[in-house]
Amino acid sequence: MLKGKIRIILFLVTGLAYFLPLCGQEFSSFFIDFIRYPENQANCVQFPLKVDNTFVKDKTLYNPQMFLTRNNLPILCVDSLNAAVTQQSSISVSIVQFNKDRETATDYLFESKNKNWKLVSLKNESFQRLKDADFLNFLMQYSRDESFQMKHTIFPFPYRIYKTAKRDNDSDNRLLMPRDWTALDFTAIFPALSIFNFNTQASNRQLFVFRNGKMAQFFNFILINKKWYLIEIEEYK
């Protein structure tokens, strides 16, 4: 039985050990460790680092990027987590800070240097200038307007629970009806959201979430007649 708000359980790709460098990984795993271990970030920064219109010359002047959600990290992308970034040598990630008064975003540009990822620049942006601003505006309205949320959730709603990440052991599959639904507030649970930039013409979005080294849950959205809908939640025990 679902009690209170549906809890968004996060999954977190296991990264390198605490004291090891963050380099030499697949991008998704690298990025998660970049956020989790700010004390190691300077090892994966290309200096001089461009920050807006200025430059940070070397490690001694670098201020690690600190994230409120480093152990509660949601990533928005299309299809699978790695499909959006596979085979790319340059990847842009936008991190949105949700706030009731003002939404802000920072663009982080990473490049692969000899198979090691490096942060090469970061830039503060207007929230509405992001490539996927339309979906993010939907996500905010979905979170803050319960009537809108009910209209943009497709029922009966599949809530799938798996024992393992392989999806080969179904422990519980539920079909929720409107009477079973309790409100989701993504922006309250996640004060920040990371966006792997991708083809914004795609008609689907997946919100992956990470916590404590285990895959736990993601949310599937689809665009129908120019309107976004939440169509499924998958949870991993």
C-alpha positions in Angstrom: 0.0 0.0 0.0 1.3 3.4 -0.9 1.3 5.8 2.1 1.7 9.6 1.9 3.4 10.9 -1.1 4.9 8.3 -3.4 8.5 8.2 -2.3 11.0 8.6 -5.2 13.7 6.1 -4.4 16.9 6.8 -6.1 19.5 4.5 -7.6 23.2 5.3 -7.7 25.7 3.7 -10.1 28.6 2.3 -8.0 31.5 4.7 -8.4 35.2 4.6 -7.6 36.4 4.3 -4.1 36.3 7.4 -2.0 40.0 8.3 -2.3 40.5 7.3 -6.0 40.4 9.8 -8.9 37.1 10.2 -10.7 38.5 9.6 -14.2 38.5 6.6 -16.5 34.8 5.7 -16.3 31.7 5.7 -18.5 30.3 9.2 -18.4 27.2 8.5 -16.4 29.3 6.8 -13.6 31.9 9.5 -13.8 29.4 12.3 -13.5 27.7 10.8 -10.5 31.1 10.4 -8.7 32.0 14.0 -9.8 29.0 15.2 -7.8 29.3 12.8 -4.9 33.0 13.5 -4.2 33.7 17.2 -4.6 37.0 16.8 -2.8 38.2 14.8 -5.9 36.8 17.1 -8.6 40.0 19.1 -9.2 41.6 15.9 -10.6 39.1 15.9 -13.4 39.2 19.6 -14.3 41.0 21.1 -17.3 42.8 24.2 -16.3 42.5 27.1 -17.0 38.8 26.4 -16.4 36.4 28.8 -18.1 33.7 30.0 -15.6 31.3 32.3 -17.4 33.6 35.1 -18.7 36.5 34.5 -16.4 39.1 31.7 -15.9 40.3 29.7 -13.0 44.0 29.2 -13.6 44.9 26.1 -11.5 43.8 23.7 -8.7 44.7 26.1 -5.9 42.0 28.5 -7.1 39.4 26.0 -7.9 36.2 25.9 -5.7 34.6 22.4 -5.9 31.1 22.4 -7.2 28.9 21.5 -4.2 25.5 20.0 -4.8 22.6 19.8 -2.3 21.5 16.5 -3.9 24.8 14.7 -4.3 23.4 11.6 -2.5 19.9 12.1 -4.0 20.7 12.7 -7.7 18.0 12.7 -10.4 19.2 12.6 -14.1 16.8 13.4 -17.0 17.5 12.0 -20.4 16.0 10.1 -23.3 15.8 6.2 -23.6 18.6 4.7 -21.4 21.0 6.5 -19.2 24.0 5.8 -21.4 22.4 5.9 -24.8 22.3 9.7 -24.8 26.0 10.0 -24.3 27.6 6.9 -25.8 30.3 7.5 -28.3 30.4 11.3 -27.6 33.7 13.0 -26.8 32.0 16.2 -25.6 29.0 16.2 -23.3 26.9 19.1 -21.9 25.0 18.7 -18.6 22.7 21.3 -17.3 21.9 21.3 -13.6 18.7 23.1 -12.6 18.1 24.5 -9.1 14.4 24.5 -8.4 13.2 27.3 -6.2 9.7 28.7 -5.6 10.9 32.3 -6.4 13.4 31.6 -9.1 14.7 28.7 -11.1 18.4 28.8 -12.1 20.6 26.6 -14.2 24.3 26.0 -14.8 25.7 24.3 -17.9 28.7 22.0 -17.4 30.8 21.0 -20.4 32.8 17.8 -20.2 35.3 16.5 -22.7 37.1 13.1 -23.0 40.8 13.5 -22.7 42.7 10.2 -23.4 39.6 8.3 -22.2 39.4 10.4 -19.1 36.6 12.9 -18.6 37.5 16.5 -17.8 35.3 19.5 -16.9 36.4 22.2 -19.3 33.8 25.0 -18.7 30.8 26.0 -16.7 28.3 28.8 -17.4 25.2 30.1 -15.6 22.1 30.2 -17.7 18.6 31.6 -17.6 16.3 28.7 -16.7 14.0 29.3 -19.7 17.0 29.2 -22.2 17.6 25.5 -21.6 17.0 23.2 -24.5 14.4 21.2 -22.6 12.7 24.2 -20.9 9.3 23.0 -22.1 9.5 19.7 -20.3 10.9 21.3 -17.2 8.0 23.8 -17.0 5.7 20.8 -17.3 7.5 19.0 -14.5 7.1 22.1 -12.2 3.4 22.4 -13.0 2.9 18.7 -12.5 4.5 18.9 -9.1 2.7 22.0 -7.9 -0.8 21.5 -9.3 -2.6 18.3 -8.2 -5.5 18.8 -10.6 -3.0 19.2 -13.5 -1.1 16.1 -12.2 -4.2 13.9 -12.3 -5.0 15.0 -15.9 -1.4 14.3 -17.0 -1.1 10.8 -15.4 -2.4 8.0 -17.6 -4.6 5.5 -15.7 -4.7 2.6 -15.0 -1.1 3.4 -14.1 1.6 0.7 -14.1 3.8 0.6 -11.0 6.4 -2.1 -11.5 8.6 -3.5 -8.8 11.6 -5.8 -9.6 13.9 -7.7 -7.3 16.9 -7.2 -9.4 18.1 -4.7 -12.0 17.8 -7.4 -14.7 14.0 -7.1 -14.6 13.7 -10.9 -14.6 12.1 -11.3 -11.2 8.9 -9.5 -10.9 7.9 -9.3 -7.2 5.0 -7.0 -7.6 3.2 -5.3 -10.5 0.5 -2.9 -9.7 -2.1 -1.0 -11.7 -3.0 2.1 -9.8 -6.4 3.8 -10.3 -7.0 7.5 -9.6 -8.4 6.6 -6.1 -5.0 4.9 -5.3 -2.9 7.9 -6.3 -1.2 10.3 -4.0 0.5 13.5 -5.2 4.1 13.5 -6.5 6.1 16.7 -6.0 9.4 16.2 -7.9 10.6 19.8 -7.2 10.2 19.4 -3.5 12.0 16.0 -3.3 14.7 17.1 -5.7 15.9 20.7 -5.2 18.2 20.1 -8.2 17.9 18.1 -11.4 20.7 17.1 -13.8 19.9 17.0 -17.5 22.0 15.0 -20.0 21.5 17.2 -23.0 20.0 15.3 -26.0 17.7 15.5 -29.0 14.9 17.6 -27.5 12.6 16.5 -30.4 12.3 13.0 -28.8 8.8 12.2 -27.6 9.8 10.6 -24.3 11.8 11.4 -21.2 13.1 9.2 -18.4 13.9 10.5 -15.0 16.6 8.3 -13.4 17.4 8.7 -9.8 20.5 7.5 -7.8 21.1 6.6 -4.2 23.7 4.6 -2.2 25.0 2.6 -5.1 21.8 0.8 -6.0 19.4 1.1 -8.9 16.0 1.8 -7.3 13.5 3.7 -9.5 12.9 5.7 -12.6 9.9 7.5 -14.1 8.7 7.3 -17.8 7.1 10.3 -19.5 5.7 10.5 -23.0 4.5 13.3 -25.3 1.0 12.9 -26.8 -0.6 15.6 -28.9 2.0 18.1 -27.6 1.2 17.3 -24.0 3.4 15.5 -21.5 2.1 12.5 -19.4 3.6 10.3 -16.7 2.9 6.8 -17.9 4.9 4.4 -15.6 7.1 4.0 -12.6 9.7 1.2 -12.2 11.2 0.4 -8.8 14.2 -1.9 -8.1 14.6 -3.6 -4.7 
